Amino acid sequence: MTYLIFFLSSLVQSLGGFGGGLFAVPLLTLLYEPRFIVPSFSLVSFLLNFVVLLEVRNRIEWNKVTVISLSSFIGVPAGTLALKFLDQNLIRLLIAVVTLILGMFFLAGFRPPVRENKPTLITAGLASGFLNGAAAMGGPPLIFLMMALGLRKDEFRATLAGCFAFSGTLGIILYFTNGLFNVPNLKISLFAFLPALIGTLLGIMIKNLLPEEKFGRIIVLVIILIGVLGTFRALSLLTG
């Protein structure tokens, strides 16, 4: 079951460029303690992100990625402070509900008037970093920025992969320095790498067969699904 979850989450992640963690972590934490399995999953995801980066390397706008990533680093401490004083599950619920609502707007064809400039990129980066520090859910601001800008599928995935490379590096370093890696969870990472790699390559193949319009619709549906699952999960944690 563990390796099937790694396979499916990698398929989702490589297809759209996001969503693997939101798919896998709730399932994996039913089988293992979060402190044990999250570093293991993060390590595999971090390594496989470079497979996606290799495929879209010629479409990465590093200036854009750098501005977003540096801004997100600044936002993390504020998010961590919020985590200290606010209920984390309440924050997760708010993010999930907003994700669901915005996903419905995108499904209806609404696109907010967003300009691609440095203040916009900095704002998205700060919001991503804040939510990453507060609830380990830094993806939604970046996803909505890419959707609002109307990026084509390879540019969409390239920008997200570049940003995740920066944030993933910081995350892995922090896991190591805080002693969250050990022989058992590193062993899971080792054995999960192959099924996750197969899922990643399969997702890339499927993505290449999809026309732009269908790709965009799938992304919106994944956003809505994440919003629904996130809402139920946050409510269960709040009431449990």
Stockholm file with secondary structure:
# STOCKHOLM 1.0

chainA/1-240         MTYLIFFLSSLVQSLGGFGGGLFAVPLLTLLYEPRFIVPSFSLVSFLLNFVVLLEVRNRIEWNKVTVISLSSFIGVPAGTLALKFLDQNLIRLLIAVVTLILGMFFLAGFRPPVRENKPTLITAGLASGFLNGAAAMGGPPLIFLMMALGLRKDEFRATLAGCFAFSGTLGIILYFTNGLFNVPNLKISLFAFLPALIGTLLGIMIKNLLPEEKFGRIIVLVIILIGVLGTFRALSLLTG
#=GR chainA/1-240 SS CHHHHHHHHHHHHHHHSSCHHHHHHHHHHHHSCHHHHHHHHHHHHHHHHHHHHHHHGGGCCHHHHHHHHHHHHHHHHHHHHHHHHSCHHHHHHHHHHHHHHHHHHHHTTCCCCCCCSHHHHHHHHHHHHHHHHHHSCCHHHHHHHHHHHTCCHHHHHHHHHHHHHHHHHHHHHHHHHTTCCCHHHHHHHHHHHHHHHHHHHHHHHHHHHSCHHHHHHHHHHHHHHHHHHHHHHHHHHHHC
#=GC SS_cons         CHHHHHHHHHHHHHHHSSCHHHHHHHHHHHHSCHHHHHHHHHHHHHHHHHHHHHHHGGGCCHHHHHHHHHHHHHHHHHHHHHHHHSCHHHHHHHHHHHHHHHHHHHHTTCCCCCCCSHHHHHHHHHHHHHHHHHHSCCHHHHHHHHHHHTCCHHHHHHHHHHHHHHHHHHHHHHHHHTTCCCHHHHHHHHHHHHHHHHHHHHHHHHHHHSCHHHHHHHHHHHHHHHHHHHHHHHHHHHHC
//
